[in-house]
Amino acid sequence: MAGEVRRLTRPGDPADALVGARLRAARQAAGLTLAAVAAQAGLTKGFLSRLERDEVSPSVASLVAVCGVLGIGVGQLFEPPATSLVRAAEAPPIHFGGAGVREVLLTAGMQRALHVIRSVVEPGGGGGEELYSLACDVEFVHVLRGRLRLLLPGEVVDLDEGDAFTMPGATPHTWLNVSSAACEVLWVLTPAP
């Protein structure tokens, strides 16, 4: 079925126990080398490399040692990834302000690492006359269709279809659709305000 989300493995399948990719991701996120983790866990670099490729089955003690070095719980390796699906027709409407704007939240409401918002801005619509800033570290805007003008202190940035702009979230700004057609924009805010 088109658009359907299916689980590719069944509970109890050996594929459910594959932990290598999660271990590698945790090691890389911690900025550690194979050699460093292996040494701290009391394992060989070759064994750890094979473990990350799911070519060996570790003992409980080895898995506990590696997880201890990486600062993660063993249980995290076996939890399903936290995913969410927002269907286009079911995206919740939101309103950050402005006029002539229809906005929907594309990330699930429980998502705190980032917000992704799709806005359709009617001709002349925008964020209002006054500059504002958001309580996030980074704000990213990508014009999917049409043209959008960003107004920053002492700067005007015109974005055409396909253009993207990134700024610190604390940057005072506003925006406006200066074209005669609707403009569709994707906003990414991290962390979620």
C-alpha positions as CSV (number, residue, x, y, z in Angstrom):
1,M,0.0,0.0,0.0
2,A,1.4,3.4,-0.9
3,G,2.4,5.5,2.1
4,E,2.1,2.6,4.5
5,V,4.7,2.1,7.2
6,R,5.6,-1.5,7.8
7,R,7.9,-3.3,10.2
8,L,10.4,-5.3,8.2
9,T,11.2,-7.8,11.0
10,R,9.0,-9.7,13.4
11,P,9.5,-9.7,17.2
12,G,11.9,-12.5,18.0
13,D,13.7,-12.4,14.6
14,P,17.5,-12.6,14.9
15,A,17.6,-9.3,12.9
16,D,16.0,-7.6,15.9
17,A,19.2,-8.3,17.9
18,L,21.5,-6.6,15.5
19,V,23.2,-3.8,17.5
20,G,26.3,-3.0,15.5
21,A,25.0,0.1,13.8
22,R,23.8,1.5,17.1
23,L,27.1,0.9,18.8
24,R,29.0,2.5,15.9
25,A,26.6,5.5,16.0
26,A,27.1,5.9,19.8
27,R,30.8,5.6,19.4
28,Q,31.0,8.2,16.7
29,A,28.6,10.5,18.6
30,A,31.0,10.3,21.6
31,G,33.9,11.2,19.3
32,L,35.8,8.0,20.2
33,T,37.9,5.8,17.9
34,L,37.6,2.0,17.7
35,A,41.0,1.7,19.4
36,A,40.0,4.0,22.3
37,V,36.7,2.1,23.0
38,A,38.4,-1.3,22.6
39,A,41.2,-0.4,25.0
40,Q,38.8,1.0,27.7
41,A,36.5,-2.0,27.4
42,G,39.3,-4.5,27.5
43,L,38.6,-5.8,24.0
44,T,40.6,-6.0,20.8
45,K,40.0,-3.4,18.1
46,G,39.3,-6.2,15.6
47,F,36.6,-7.7,17.8
48,L,35.0,-4.3,18.3
49,S,35.1,-3.7,14.5
50,R,33.4,-7.0,13.8
51,L,30.9,-6.3,16.6
52,E,29.9,-3.0,14.9
53,R,29.4,-4.9,11.6
54,D,27.3,-7.5,13.5
55,E,29.7,-10.3,12.5
56,V,30.2,-11.6,16.0
57,S,27.8,-12.2,19.0
58,P,29.2,-10.5,22.1
59,S,29.0,-11.9,25.6
60,V,26.9,-10.0,28.0
61,A,30.1,-8.8,29.8
62,S,31.6,-7.5,26.5
63,L,28.4,-5.7,25.6
64,V,28.1,-4.1,29.1
65,A,31.8,-3.0,29.0
66,V,31.4,-1.4,25.5
67,C,28.1,0.3,26.6
68,G,29.8,1.6,29.8
69,V,32.6,3.2,27.8
70,L,30.0,4.8,25.4
71,G,27.9,6.0,28.3
72,I,24.7,4.2,27.1
73,G,22.5,1.6,28.7
74,V,22.5,-1.9,27.2
75,G,18.7,-1.7,26.9
76,Q,19.0,1.3,24.5
77,L,20.5,-1.1,21.9
78,F,17.3,-3.1,21.8
79,E,14.7,-0.3,21.9
80,P,13.0,0.4,18.6
81,P,14.0,3.8,17.2
82,A,11.8,6.7,18.1
83,T,10.1,7.6,14.9
84,S,7.0,9.4,13.9
85,L,4.9,9.8,10.8
86,V,2.9,13.0,10.0
87,R,0.7,12.5,7.0
88,A,0.2,15.5,4.8
89,A,-3.5,15.6,5.4
90,E,-3.1,15.2,9.2
91,A,-0.3,17.7,9.9
92,P,-1.5,19.9,12.8
93,P,-2.0,23.6,11.9
94,I,0.0,26.1,13.9
95,H,0.2,29.8,13.9
96,F,3.4,31.6,14.7
97,G,1.9,35.0,13.9
98,G,1.8,37.1,10.8
99,A,-0.9,37.5,8.1
100,G,-1.8,35.6,5.0
101,V,0.0,32.5,6.2
102,R,-1.2,28.9,6.6
103,E,1.3,26.8,8.6
104,V,1.5,23.2,9.6
105,L,3.9,21.4,11.9
106,L,5.7,18.5,10.1
107,T,7.5,17.1,13.2
108,A,5.5,15.3,15.9
109,G,4.6,17.6,18.9
110,M,6.8,15.4,21.2
111,Q,9.9,16.2,19.1
112,R,12.0,18.6,21.1
113,A,15.3,18.5,19.1
114,L,13.7,20.4,16.2
115,H,10.6,21.8,14.6
116,V,9.9,21.6,10.9
117,I,7.2,23.9,9.7
118,R,5.7,24.2,6.2
119,S,4.2,27.6,5.5
120,V,2.1,28.7,2.5
121,V,2.3,32.4,2.3
122,E,-0.2,34.3,0.2
123,P,1.0,37.3,-1.9
124,G,1.7,40.2,0.5
125,G,1.5,37.8,3.5
126,G,4.3,37.7,6.0
127,G,5.6,37.7,9.6
128,G,4.5,41.2,10.4
129,E,6.1,44.6,10.3
130,E,8.2,44.3,13.5
131,L,11.3,42.2,13.7
132,Y,11.2,39.3,16.0
133,S,13.5,36.5,17.1
134,L,12.9,32.9,18.3
135,A,14.0,31.0,21.3
136,C,16.1,28.5,19.3
137,D,19.8,28.1,18.4
138,V,19.4,27.9,14.7
139,E,16.7,28.9,12.2
140,F,16.8,27.5,8.7
141,V,14.5,28.6,5.8
142,H,14.1,26.8,2.4
143,V,11.9,28.2,-0.3
144,L,10.1,25.3,-1.9
145,R,8.0,27.4,-4.3
146,G,7.8,31.1,-5.1
147,R,9.8,34.0,-3.6
148,L,10.3,35.1,0.0
149,R,12.0,38.3,1.3
150,L,13.8,38.1,4.7
151,L,14.2,41.4,6.5
152,L,17.1,41.5,9.0
153,P,18.7,44.5,10.8
154,G,20.4,46.5,8.0
155,E,19.9,43.7,5.4
156,V,17.3,42.4,2.9
157,V,17.7,38.9,1.6
158,D,15.5,37.8,-1.3
159,L,15.1,34.0,-1.6
160,D,13.9,32.4,-4.8
161,E,12.6,28.8,-5.3
162,G,15.3,26.4,-4.1
163,D,17.2,28.9,-2.1
164,A,18.0,28.3,1.6
165,F,19.1,30.6,4.4
166,T,20.5,29.8,7.9
167,M,20.8,32.2,10.8
168,P,21.1,32.1,14.6
169,G,17.7,31.9,16.2
170,A,18.3,35.1,18.1
171,T,18.7,37.1,14.9
172,P,15.9,39.7,14.7
173,H,14.0,39.3,11.5
174,T,10.7,39.2,9.7
175,W,9.6,38.0,6.2
176,L,7.3,38.8,3.4
177,N,6.0,37.2,0.2
178,V,6.8,39.9,-2.4
179,S,5.6,38.0,-5.4
180,S,2.1,37.8,-7.0
181,A,1.8,34.1,-6.3
182,A,1.7,32.0,-3.1
183,C,5.0,31.1,-1.7
184,E,5.7,27.7,0.0
185,V,8.4,27.7,2.7
186,L,10.0,25.1,4.9
187,W,11.3,26.3,8.3
188,V,13.6,24.3,10.5
189,L,14.1,25.4,14.1
190,T,16.5,23.7,16.5
191,P,16.0,23.0,19.3
192,A,12.2,23.4,19.1
193,P,11.2,26.7,20.6
